[in-house]
Amino acid sequence: MELPRAYGLLLHPTSLPGPYGIGVLGEEAFAFLRFLGESGARYWQVLPLGPTGYGDSPYQSFSAFAGNPYLIDLRPLAEAGYLRLEDPGFPEGRVDYGWLYAWKWPALREAFRGFQERAGREEKEAFQAFWDRERSWLDDYALFMALKAHHGGLPWNRWPLPLRLREERALREASLALSQEVAFHAWTQWFFFRQWQALREEAEALGLSLIGDMPIFVAEDSAEVWAHPEWFHLDEEGRPTVVAGVPPDYFSETGQRWGNPLYRWEVLEREGFSFWIDRLRKALELFHLVRIDHFRGFEAYWEIPASCPTAVEGRWVKAPGEKLFRKIQETFGRVPILAEDLGVITPEVEALRDRFGLPGMKVLQFAFDGGMENPFLPHNYPSHGRVVVYTGTHDNDTTLGWYRTATPHERAFLGRYLAEWGIGFQREEEIPWALMHLGMKSVARLAVYPVQDVLALGSEARMNYPGRPSGNWAWRLRPGQLLPEHGERLRWMAEATGRV
């Protein structure tokens, strides 16, 4: 696919400012869209939007299709009279997921009861129409979440055996006994997608596009693994026999053991890759461009025995990526997919990416630890420019934090390289803007930068530490932290490099 010469910013909605403990799809999200438009940006990139559980990672969601109820803006529900909404007094600047869990779920349940008691016929019919339209995934998700709540949050493979095995009688009895809870979870999805659709329409009205993020794997404790165990390598107890991850790399000496169950690709292929077709169709309803995380896993994936505590022991196993993307192309035509092609990339991975014309990624923080042949240096980008350049991603430190821990060689190389591109800096706080300027000047068709770098924040604003099980995904903007002068500077830089 061809990208316009443009730029965008990376900010997960949970990081938006606001009074209710976490960013939501409300007035602050619309204000950020206006900031992007006024700054000459073309794109807003977000992380996966699914409901999160233990560890709070958007890459470990309870569903491959559902939206995160934490992102629902409760203010319209309060204005409709469905609940009384008071400022819970959450601290600004970070998400406290423990407090949020204890406050937001009861607030959502109160709003649902208010909806049932006070909503008009038109609203109730709209909810029912949504449920009917989305039954292919929503029935399983809503019952999964209801059963999870009923069993104290336990993962599905620790429920009673008849429910684990999805015996027809057990499912029928559970659906009847938990009908109110099932309806509640379906309702949260209706309201989430309603608010997201309003945000997407506003983005389009402003000439903006949304970039979403799709994890290649799904979580072990998810509606899809429970509903379709035949798609995954599981034992008789419903536990993975092999799990996903990556071998030792830049981020970790022992690799990353993600723990996701691996696909039985032969089963998915026999079914015409319907799971992936449905997933992508849903993603394209939400986003204009879809970044698929860990693209290299479509060519070959790192298979780790489930008994191993780290990712050191594993093996590469081939995947039918070409067959899958041929099916995607037959179904959708040229799909706007961005390939996250970082990590251990082989010529075979590059060939798969290029065969389907998918843009890849370049991360500037990776560019200065070697010599002039480093593929992340802008002078080595392909002349067609079919790449997206980042200062860093959600898995990296902020650019200022990276610079403060860089080696003397990296610092010296960076200074000389920037000078060759006519970019100077006087203080270390100017480094993030210097790297953003370098990316803007490059041939990369699209440049995307974390908002933390626009604000020149240090490691305290880092979003994720790969391999760290908790304490991630919590950073938030403070009210008024992103200023018009930031937007003016971005716009000037974009205009000067032909990105507006």
PyMOL commands that set and color helices and strands:
alter all, ss='L'
color gray80, all
select helices_A, chain A and resi 13-15+27-38+69-71+75-79+97-118+121-133+135-150+156-158+161-164+168-177+179-205+223-227+229-231+265-270+274-286+295-298+321-332+347-355+364-366+378-380+399-404+408-420+428-441+451-454+459-461+484-496
alter helices_A, ss='H'
color red, helices_A
select strands_A, chain A and resi 6-10+43-45+209-214+242-246+256-261+289-292+300-305+315-318+337-339+360-363+387-390+446-450
alter strands_A, ss='S'
color yellow, strands_A
deselect
rebuild
show_as cartoon
